[in-house]
């Protein structure tokens, strides 16, 4: 069964460093998403991406964040200058369209020291 | 209550018993999705129920939706130790937003 994959599974970085989290969505899906879950808290929406552009973003998704689909398969989330409070599990998700199931990847645990 | 709020927060049952988790929300939705998360792991999609549906089944899972009460329930029948996980409801708002709004989840423990 097709699934969303994410790399790396764990990332440790120093405050102020740039990180890139990578995702490979399910191949025939058209909508891509990033969510995050701070330890012990709710899963929070960050951004959705469709037709090579951001279609919606949350207040969390400020200028430090960017997303890109550099080729036909990868979908990346970049955090330019990480802060301690960016430590969280970051989930990528994809869906066939905007009103169907969103399938999530296994997540990347980001730790900012 | 907040959008997508589950109750109870924690539930502990014996293997073989049924587990019922509830979710309430505030605003109109297109659909409601239930997910499972094992400790520290990814979110596994369980079932999607659309706003015009009242009940859906998938294996040992039964989901109901009452849009007049803005609530949904997830029933797991004949529970197994492997069902131990956190369960989240997530709402797809009908406002045109593409995001899912998650609740805090119900932590289910199934004791062997």
Interface residues (C-beta under 8 A of the other chain):
Chain A: X31 X33 X35 X41 X42 X43 X44 X45 X48 X50 X55 X56 X58 X89 X91 X93 X98 X99 X100 X101 X102 X103 X104 X105 X106 X107 X109
Chain B: X30 X31 X33 X35 X40 X41 X42 X43 X44 X45 X48 X88 X90 X92 X97 X98 X99 X100 X101 X102 X103 X104 X105
